[in-house]
């Protein structure tokens, strides 16, 4: 089964987008909503590319999505910050 993404059109409607379209949006600094199968967890995640993680984008995730904000970190950085691994 081919994964699908959801993209909002310029007219305000929504439609499933291709992976390539979603990647292009990420490259252009957009925040995208990635949804999973309704028969699985039936949830969505707001995602942006790390280089576009502005205060505005992080605030959008914190205030509108109201979930965890996750980011990858190197083992060296987690040791430096005293962070334990979350799984």
N, CA, C and O atoms as CSV, one atom per row, in Angstrom:
chain,resi,resn,atom,element,x,y,z
A,1,UNK,N,N,0.839,-1.171,0.000
A,1,UNK,CA,C,0.000,0.000,0.000
A,1,UNK,C,C,0.890,1.243,0.000
A,1,UNK,O,O,1.853,1.306,0.764
A,2,UNK,N,N,0.589,2.220,-0.832
A,2,UNK,CA,C,1.351,3.455,-0.956
A,2,UNK,C,C,0.949,4.432,0.146
A,2,UNK,O,O,-0.238,4.723,0.294
A,3,UNK,N,N,1.924,4.957,0.941
A,3,UNK,CA,C,1.583,5.958,1.953
A,3,UNK,C,C,1.034,7.213,1.291
A,3,UNK,O,O,1.422,7.560,0.176
A,4,UNK,N,N,0.134,7.885,1.984
A,4,UNK,CA,C,-0.446,9.118,1.464
A,4,UNK,C,C,-0.262,10.224,2.492
A,4,UNK,O,O,-0.160,9.953,3.688
A,5,UNK,N,N,-0.220,11.452,2.035
A,5,UNK,CA,C,-0.155,12.614,2.903
A,5,UNK,C,C,-1.314,13.528,2.554
A,5,UNK,O,O,-1.907,13.412,1.481
A,6,UNK,N,N,-1.630,14.424,3.448
A,6,UNK,CA,C,-2.738,15.346,3.223
A,6,UNK,C,C,-2.171,16.750,3.043
A,6,UNK,O,O,-1.345,17.192,3.842
A,7,UNK,N,N,-2.599,17.437,2.025
A,7,UNK,CA,C,-2.140,18.802,1.764
A,7,UNK,C,C,-3.341,19.700,1.569
A,7,UNK,O,O,-4.350,19.292,0.994
A,8,UNK,N,N,-3.226,20.928,2.054
A,8,UNK,CA,C,-4.318,21.878,1.861
A,8,UNK,C,C,-4.105,22.627,0.558
A,8,UNK,O,O,-3.006,23.106,0.278
A,9,UNK,N,N,-5.143,22.724,-0.222
A,9,UNK,CA,C,-5.037,23.425,-1.503
A,9,UNK,C,C,-5.155,24.931,-1.290
A,9,UNK,O,O,-5.573,25.398,-0.231
A,10,UNK,N,N,-4.781,25.665,-2.313
A,10,UNK,CA,C,-4.858,27.126,-2.247
A,10,UNK,C,C,-6.293,27.601,-2.022
A,10,UNK,O,O,-6.503,28.684,-1.475
A,11,UNK,N,N,-7.274,26.815,-2.434
A,11,UNK,CA,C,-8.668,27.207,-2.263
A,11,UNK,C,C,-9.202,26.895,-0.866
A,11,UNK,O,O,-10.357,27.184,-0.554
A,12,UNK,N,N,-8.337,26.294,-0.018
A,12,UNK,CA,C,-8.759,26.006,1.351
A,12,UNK,C,C,-9.275,24.599,1.548
A,12,UNK,O,O,-9.448,24.160,2.685
A,13,UNK,N,N,-9.526,23.877,0.461
A,13,UNK,CA,C,-9.960,22.493,0.586
A,13,UNK,C,C,-8.772,21.602,0.895
A,13,UNK,O,O,-7.630,22.062,0.897
A,14,UNK,N,N,-9.031,20.345,1.153
A,14,UNK,CA,C,-7.913,19.452,1.407
A,14,UNK,C,C,-8.004,18.245,0.496
A,14,UNK,O,O,-9.088,17.841,0.075
A,15,UNK,N,N,-6.857,17.683,0.204
A,15,UNK,CA,C,-6.769,16.506,-0.651
A,15,UNK,C,C,-5.532,15.725,-0.251
A,15,UNK,O,O,-4.583,16.298,0.286
A,16,UNK,N,N,-5.530,14.439,-0.503
A,16,UNK,CA,C,-4.335,13.655,-0.232
A,16,UNK,C,C,-3.259,14.046,-1.224
A,16,UNK,O,O,-3.525,14.207,-2.416
A,17,UNK,N,N,-2.052,14.197,-0.728
A,17,UNK,CA,C,-0.926,14.593,-1.567
A,17,UNK,C,C,0.056,13.435,-1.664
A,17,UNK,O,O,-0.001,12.487,-0.880
A,18,UNK,N,N,0.942,13.523,-2.621
A,18,UNK,CA,C,1.976,12.506,-2.764
A,18,UNK,C,C,3.110,12.788,-1.779
A,18,UNK,O,O,3.213,13.883,-1.227
A,19,UNK,N,N,3.951,11.789,-1.572
A,19,UNK,CA,C,5.133,11.962,-0.725
A,19,UNK,C,C,6.025,13.057,-1.304
A,19,UNK,O,O,6.546,13.886,-0.559
A,20,UNK,N,N,6.205,13.068,-2.619
A,20,UNK,CA,C,7.033,14.097,-3.253
A,20,UNK,C,C,6.483,15.497,-2.998
A,20,UNK,O,O,7.252,16.426,-2.753
A,21,UNK,N,N,5.167,15.658,-3.053
A,21,UNK,CA,C,4.558,16.962,-2.773
A,21,UNK,C,C,4.793,17.362,-1.315
A,21,UNK,O,O,5.093,18.522,-1.029
A,22,UNK,N,N,4.659,16.415,-0.404
A,22,UNK,CA,C,4.887,16.704,1.011
A,22,UNK,C,C,6.343,17.102,1.255
A,22,UNK,O,O,6.612,18.041,2.005
A,23,UNK,N,N,7.272,16.399,0.631
A,23,UNK,CA,C,8.688,16.739,0.788
A,23,UNK,C,C,8.990,18.127,0.248
A,23,UNK,O,O,9.793,18.862,0.824
A,24,UNK,N,N,8.352,18.484,-0.847
A,24,UNK,CA,C,8.542,19.823,-1.412
A,24,UNK,C,C,8.038,20.892,-0.441
A,24,UNK,O,O,8.679,21.928,-0.263
A,25,UNK,N,N,6.895,20.637,0.181
A,25,UNK,CA,C,6.372,21.576,1.179
A,25,UNK,C,C,7.358,21.730,2.343
A,25,UNK,O,O,7.610,22.844,2.801
A,26,UNK,N,N,7.912,20.611,2.817
A,26,UNK,CA,C,8.887,20.665,3.907
A,26,UNK,C,C,10.120,21.465,3.498
A,26,UNK,O,O,10.617,22.276,4.279
A,27,UNK,N,N,10.615,21.244,2.287
A,27,UNK,CA,C,11.771,21.988,1.787
A,27,UNK,C,C,11.493,23.481,1.735
A,27,UNK,O,O,12.402,24.294,1.904
A,28,UNK,N,N,10.227,23.842,1.498
A,28,UNK,CA,C,9.836,25.254,1.396
A,28,UNK,C,C,9.469,25.862,2.741
A,28,UNK,O,O,8.943,26.974,2.794
A,29,UNK,N,N,9.740,25.141,3.833
A,29,UNK,CA,C,9.522,25.703,5.160
A,29,UNK,C,C,8.118,25.563,5.695
A,29,UNK,O,O,7.791,26.172,6.714
A,30,UNK,N,N,7.285,24.792,5.051
A,30,UNK,CA,C,5.904,24.612,5.496
A,30,UNK,C,C,5.820,23.565,6.599
A,30,UNK,O,O,6.660,22.670,6.686
A,31,UNK,N,N,4.804,23.689,7.434
A,31,UNK,CA,C,4.454,22.665,8.409
A,31,UNK,C,C,3.386,21.802,7.742
A,31,UNK,O,O,2.410,22.325,7.205
A,32,UNK,N,N,3.568,20.487,7.777
A,32,UNK,CA,C,2.589,19.598,7.146
A,32,UNK,C,C,1.956,18.693,8.202
A,32,UNK,O,O,2.538,18.449,9.259
A,33,UNK,N,N,0.780,18.212,7.903
A,33,UNK,CA,C,0.075,17.264,8.752
A,33,UNK,C,C,0.180,15.888,8.110
A,33,UNK,O,O,-0.246,15.691,6.972
A,34,UNK,N,N,0.749,14.943,8.843
A,34,UNK,CA,C,0.867,13.563,8.376
A,34,UNK,C,C,-0.100,12.732,9.202
A,34,UNK,O,O,-0.048,12.738,10.432
A,35,UNK,N,N,-0.974,12.024,8.523
A,35,UNK,CA,C,-1.988,11.225,9.213
A,35,UNK,C,C,-1.734,9.747,8.971
A,35,UNK,O,O,-1.210,9.350,7.930
A,36,UNK,N,N,-2.120,8.934,9.964
A,36,UNK,CA,C,-1.994,7.497,9.763
A,36,UNK,C,C,-3.359,6.896,9.473
A,36,UNK,O,O,-4.363,7.603,9.391
A,37,UNK,N,N,-3.377,5.603,9.321
A,37,UNK,CA,C,-4.587,4.873,8.970
A,37,UNK,C,C,-5.624,4.966,10.091
A,37,UNK,O,O,-5.270,4.809,11.259
A,38,UNK,N,N,-6.889,5.217,9.765
A,38,UNK,CA,C,-7.940,5.270,10.791
A,38,UNK,C,C,-8.066,3.967,11.594
A,38,UNK,O,O,-8.533,3.984,12.733
A,39,UNK,N,N,-7.655,2.850,11.005
A,39,UNK,CA,C,-7.724,1.572,11.711
A,39,UNK,C,C,-6.506,1.326,12.595
A,39,UNK,O,O,-6.446,0.315,13.294
A,40,UNK,N,N,-5.549,2.224,12.574
A,40,UNK,CA,C,-4.365,2.089,13.413
A,40,UNK,C,C,-4.564,2.983,14.634
A,40,UNK,O,O,-5.426,2.703,15.466
A,41,UNK,N,N,-3.778,4.057,14.753
A,41,UNK,CA,C,-3.931,4.980,15.881
A,41,UNK,C,C,-4.920,6.099,15.574
A,41,UNK,O,O,-5.446,6.741,16.484
A,42,UNK,N,N,-5.169,6.328,14.286
A,42,UNK,CA,C,-6.073,7.380,13.842
A,42,UNK,C,C,-5.671,8.736,14.413
A,42,UNK,O,O,-6.478,9.425,15.037
A,43,UNK,N,N,-4.421,9.103,14.192
A,43,UNK,CA,C,-3.924,10.378,14.678
A,43,UNK,C,C,-3.088,11.049,13.607
A,43,UNK,O,O,-2.796,10.456,12.568
A,44,UNK,N,N,-2.713,12.265,13.862
A,44,UNK,CA,C,-1.873,13.004,12.931
A,44,UNK,C,C,-0.739,13.679,13.661
A,44,UNK,O,O,-0.807,13.905,14.869
A,45,UNK,N,N,0.296,13.998,12.927
A,45,UNK,CA,C,1.466,14.692,13.464
A,45,UNK,C,C,1.774,15.898,12.591
A,45,UNK,O,O,1.777,15.803,11.363
A,46,UNK,N,N,2.033,17.031,13.230
A,46,UNK,CA,C,2.534,18.199,12.514
A,46,UNK,C,C,4.039,18.047,12.410
A,46,UNK,O,O,4.706,17.751,13.401
A,47,UNK,N,N,4.579,18.248,11.214
A,47,UNK,CA,C,5.999,18.045,10.968
A,47,UNK,C,C,6.551,19.240,10.197
A,47,UNK,O,O,5.902,19.775,9.299
A,48,UNK,N,N,7.769,19.647,10.571
A,48,UNK,CA,C,8.498,20.627,9.771
A,48,UNK,C,C,9.958,20.197,9.730
A,48,UNK,O,O,10.426,19.466,10.603
A,49,UNK,N,N,10.665,20.656,8.715
A,49,UNK,CA,C,12.091,20.369,8.621
A,49,UNK,C,C,12.818,21.124,9.726
A,49,UNK,O,O,12.437,22.245,10.063
A,50,UNK,N,N,13.858,20.522,10.290
A,50,UNK,CA,C,14.575,21.109,11.424
A,50,UNK,C,C,15.069,22.521,11.119
A,50,UNK,O,O,15.014,23.396,11.983
A,51,UNK,N,N,15.551,22.748,9.902
A,51,UNK,CA,C,16.064,24.092,9.592
A,51,UNK,C,C,14.962,25.146,9.537
A,51,UNK,O,O,15.246,26.342,9.487
A,52,UNK,N,N,13.700,24.700,9.545
A,52,UNK,CA,C,12.571,25.627,9.535
A,52,UNK,C,C,11.793,25.577,10.855
A,52,UNK,O,O,10.637,25.996,10.909
A,53,UNK,N,N,12.415,25.073,11.902
A,53,UNK,CA,C,11.761,25.000,13.215
A,53,UNK,C,C,11.866,26.363,13.899
A,53,UNK,O,O,12.611,26.535,14.864
A,54,UNK,N,N,11.116,27.312,13.384
A,54,UNK,CA,C,11.111,28.674,13.913
A,54,UNK,C,C,10.260,28.734,15.178
A,54,UNK,O,O,9.540,27.786,15.490
A,55,UNK,N,N,10.341,29.834,15.895
A,55,UNK,CA,C,9.487,29.992,17.075
A,55,UNK,C,C,8.014,29.946,16.680
A,55,UNK,O,O,7.184,29.449,17.441
A,56,UNK,N,N,7.685,30.458,15.502
A,56,UNK,CA,C,6.300,30.432,15.036
A,56,UNK,C,C,5.829,28.996,14.780
A,56,UNK,O,O,4.720,28.628,15.166
A,57,UNK,N,N,6.673,28.185,14.129
A,57,UNK,CA,C,6.294,26.807,13.844
A,57,UNK,C,C,6.182,25.976,15.126
A,57,UNK,O,O,5.252,25.184,15.275
A,58,UNK,N,N,7.121,26.156,16.038
A,58,UNK,CA,C,7.066,25.413,17.303
A,58,UNK,C,C,5.854,25.860,18.115
A,58,UNK,O,O,5.197,25.029,18.743
A,59,UNK,N,N,5.548,27.148,18.113
A,59,UNK,CA,C,4.365,27.638,18.812
A,59,UNK,C,C,3.086,27.048,18.220
A,59,UNK,O,O,2.164,26.699,18.958
A,60,UNK,N,N,3.026,26.937,16.894
A,60,UNK,CA,C,1.875,26.314,16.240
A,60,UNK,C,C,1.697,24.889,16.745
A,60,UNK,O,O,0.585,24.480,17.080
A,61,UNK,N,N,2.788,24.134,16.801
A,61,UNK,CA,C,2.720,22.745,17.270
A,61,UNK,C,C,2.278,22.665,18.726
A,61,UNK,O,O,1.475,21.805,19.089
A,62,UNK,N,N,2.801,23.562,19.562
A,62,UNK,CA,C,2.479,23.536,20.992
A,62,UNK,C,C,1.060,24.011,21.273
A,62,UNK,O,O,0.371,23.436,22.115
A,63,UNK,N,N,0.619,25.049,20.580
A,63,UNK,CA,C,-0.688,25.629,20.900
A,63,UNK,C,C,-1.848,24.970,20.164
A,63,UNK,O,O,-2.948,24.876,20.710
A,64,UNK,N,N,-1.624,24.517,18.946
A,64,UNK,CA,C,-2.714,23.932,18.164
A,64,UNK,C,C,-2.757,22.405,18.258
A,64,UNK,O,O,-3.833,21.824,18.400
A,65,UNK,N,N,-1.603,21.761,18.181
A,65,UNK,CA,C,-1.584,20.296,18.214
A,65,UNK,C,C,-1.635,19.767,19.642
A,65,UNK,O,O,-2.145,18.671,19.875
A,66,UNK,N,N,-1.120,20.520,20.585
A,66,UNK,CA,C,-1.170,20.188,22.013
A,66,UNK,C,C,-0.574,18.824,22.341
A,66,UNK,O,O,-1.047,18.147,23.253
A,67,UNK,N,N,0.449,18.418,21.617
A,67,UNK,CA,C,1.097,17.138,21.882
A,67,UNK,C,C,2.560,17.347,22.206
A,67,UNK,O,O,2.993,18.457,22.514
A,68,UNK,N,N,3.306,16.275,22.134
A,68,UNK,CA,C,4.738,16.353,22.354
A,68,UNK,C,C,5.426,16.958,21.142
A,68,UNK,O,O,5.008,16.740,20.005
A,69,UNK,N,N,6.474,17.715,21.391
A,69,UNK,CA,C,7.309,18.215,20.315
A,69,UNK,C,C,8.598,17.403,20.392
A,69,UNK,O,O,9.337,17.491,21.372
A,70,UNK,N,N,8.860,16.623,19.366
A,70,UNK,CA,C,9.991,15.697,19.358
A,70,UNK,C,C,11.036,16.152,18.360
A,70,UNK,O,O,10.723,16.755,17.334
A,71,UNK,N,N,12.284,15.850,18.683
A,71,UNK,CA,C,13.370,16.106,17.743
A,71,UNK,C,C,14.496,15.127,18.010
A,71,UNK,O,O,14.730,14.738,19.155
A,72,UNK,N,N,15.193,14.727,16.959
A,72,UNK,CA,C,16.322,13.817,17.158
A,72,UNK,C,C,17.508,14.557,17.753
A,72,UNK,O,O,17.694,15.750,17.514
A,73,UNK,N,N,18.311,13.836,18.533
A,73,UNK,CA,C,19.537,14.393,19.109
A,73,UNK,C,C,20.624,13.336,19.086
A,73,UNK,O,O,20.352,12.139,19.177
A,74,UNK,N,N,21.833,13.789,18.965
A,74,UNK,CA,C,22.964,12.864,19.017
A,74,UNK,C,C,23.156,12.378,20.457
A,74,UNK,O,O,22.731,13.031,21.410
A,75,UNK,N,N,23.801,11.226,20.591
A,75,UNK,CA,C,24.093,10.685,21.922
A,75,UNK,C,C,24.958,11.651,22.716
A,75,UNK,O,O,24.768,11.802,23.922
A,76,UNK,N,N,25.912,12.310,22.050
A,76,UNK,CA,C,26.773,13.271,22.743
A,76,UNK,C,C,25.964,14.424,23.337
A,76,UNK,O,O,26.213,14.843,24.468
A,77,UNK,N,N,25.003,14.933,22.579
A,77,UNK,CA,C,24.198,16.057,23.064
A,77,UNK,C,C,23.301,15.631,24.218
A,77,UNK,O,O,23.147,16.382,25.182
A,78,UNK,N,N,22.706,14.443,24.143
A,78,UNK,CA,C,21.842,13.999,25.241
A,78,UNK,C,C,22.646,13.791,26.522
A,78,UNK,O,O,22.162,14.088,27.614
A,79,UNK,N,N,23.872,13.282,26.392
A,79,UNK,CA,C,24.735,13.148,27.576
A,79,UNK,C,C,25.061,14.513,28.159
A,79,UNK,O,O,25.001,14.706,29.373
A,80,UNK,N,N,25.405,15.456,27.298
A,80,UNK,CA,C,25.750,16.814,27.743
A,80,UNK,C,C,24.581,17.463,28.487
A,80,UNK,O,O,24.785,18.169,29.475
A,81,UNK,N,N,23.360,17.221,28.010
A,81,UNK,CA,C,22.180,17.803,28.639
A,81,UNK,C,C,21.609,16.955,29.784
A,81,UNK,O,O,20.691,17.388,30.480
A,82,UNK,N,N,22.150,15.757,29.974
A,82,UNK,CA,C,21.683,14.884,31.039
A,82,UNK,C,C,20.302,14.300,30.761
A,82,UNK,O,O,19.517,14.092,31.687
A,83,UNK,N,N,20.007,14.039,29.512
A,83,UNK,CA,C,18.689,13.518,29.131
A,83,UNK,C,C,18.722,12.006,29.011
A,83,UNK,O,O,19.674,11.441,28.473
A,84,UNK,N,N,17.682,11.350,29.512
A,84,UNK,CA,C,17.549,9.920,29.358
A,84,UNK,C,C,16.776,9.636,28.079
A,84,UNK,O,O,16.008,10.477,27.611
A,85,UNK,N,N,16.981,8.443,27.512
A,85,UNK,CA,C,16.291,8.052,26.285
A,85,UNK,C,C,14.807,7.813,26.561
A,85,UNK,O,O,14.445,7.194,27.562
A,86,UNK,N,N,13.963,8.303,25.676
A,86,UNK,CA,C,12.517,8.052,25.744
A,86,UNK,C,C,12.164,7.043,24.658
A,86,UNK,O,O,12.590,7.185,23.512
A,87,UNK,N,N,11.396,6.036,25.012
A,87,UNK,CA,C,10.956,5.061,24.019
A,87,UNK,C,C,9.478,4.827,24.123
A,87,UNK,O,O,8.924,4.033,23.363
